[in-house]
Amino acid sequence: MWEVLNAVYYLLSTGCQWDALPKDLPPKSTVYDYFSLWRSDRTLLRLHQALYAQVREASGRKAEPTAAILDSQSAKAAQKGGVDRSSRL
């Protein structure tokens, strides 16, 4: 199971294709089955949230952020409605 999790971490951190998984990791079909299950039952989300909180606490900060930063360009685009680029296809 640890190696399956390592393979999922590898995929998520490198962005590689399923066919490009290193041969020392479990088969892509096994990794994909677990990845699909963990994505659908939100295990990956809960794992990410738990690790995120631990990293913040280890650095002396609160587990949850108390503020958010939004750049002014994003705020302007949201106010104007932005440009819908999907209709150009």
Number of C-alpha atoms within 10 A of each C-alpha: 9 7 12 19 15 14 24 20 12 15 16 11 9 8 10 11 10 15 10 10 17 12 9 8 16 17 15 19 11 12 22 16 12 16 17 12 13 15 13 11 10 12 13 16 12 13 12 12 14 12 12 14 16 15 14 14 13 11 9 9 13 13 17 11 9 7 5 5 5 7 7 9 8 10 12 11 11 11 8 8 9 11 9 7 7 6 6 5 4
